[in-house]
Amino acid sequence: MSQPIRILVGTTTGNTQYVAEEAHFTLVQAGLAAEVHPMDELNATIFANGGLFLVCVSTYGYGDVPANAKQLYESMVKERPDLSAVQYGLISLGDSSHAQTYCFAGRRFDQILTKLGAMRVGEILNHDASSGVMPEEAAAGWTADWLALVGTRANA
Ligand SMILES: Cc1cc2nc3c(=O)[nH]c(=O)nc-3n(C[C@H](O)[C@H](O)[C@H](O)COP(=O)(O)O)c2cc1C
């Protein structure tokens, strides 16, 4: 793979940014090229040349994607590009006290990416803010496992 792993960050109050930085650290420590992109200015063209992505997103409102993720999410929904050259992992932050909409933003991203032909690598990490586990701690362990799955594909 000629491109770095791109870590896309959708956040409202910053927890997901810490998670992304932790994941970035884990990937770079393992010798992989990776870069963090806040979702703010992004749209579906970020996926144009395919590659490996790590989508990190929290849930807000009533099961919504964060404001800084709206443009990217909506452009995927509207433009429906072919994402069959995209592989992705997904870290989804939420709070189980929002029982009806727990981690829905991550589910929304997973559903649209899959619908557009992208392939998810590994299980989704759903982090529960009520669990007492720090999200970046959960992310470090999850990313180490994800590395084992993507290591053979990344930077090859
Ligand atoms: C106003 C508000 C609404 C929220 N709505 C949801 C929700 O619908 N579902 C959910 O799972 N979590 C919800 N959460 C929890 C956040 O997703 C969680 O605290 C997360 O860690 C925030 O990450 P961030 O700082 O990266 O935005 C909500 C939090 C707030 C403050």
The ligand as an ORCA input file, in Angstrom:
! r2SCAN-3c Opt
* xyz 0 1
  C     -25.447     16.029     24.486
  C     -24.886     14.640     24.368
  C     -25.570     13.704     23.596
  C     -25.076     12.397     23.471
  N     -25.804     11.475     22.731
  C     -25.372     10.194     22.668
  C     -26.141      9.205     21.958
  O     -27.195      9.472     21.395
  N     -25.642      7.937     21.930
  C     -24.474      7.576     22.537
  O     -24.102      6.402     22.477
  N     -23.727      8.510     23.200
  C     -24.133      9.789     23.280
  N     -23.383     10.716     23.967
  C     -22.116     10.299     24.622
  C     -20.856     10.652     23.823
  O     -20.837     10.004     22.563
  C     -19.626     10.201     24.622
  O     -19.548     10.975     25.808
  C     -18.323     10.293     23.859
  O     -17.246      9.809     24.648
  C     -18.012     11.716     23.429
  O     -16.875     11.701     22.590
  P     -16.272     13.067     21.959
  O     -15.732     13.870     23.123
  O     -15.206     12.613     21.027
  O     -17.369     13.766     21.241
  C     -23.874     12.019     24.117
  C     -23.182     12.985     24.890
  C     -23.684     14.267     25.021
  C     -22.947     15.265     25.887
*
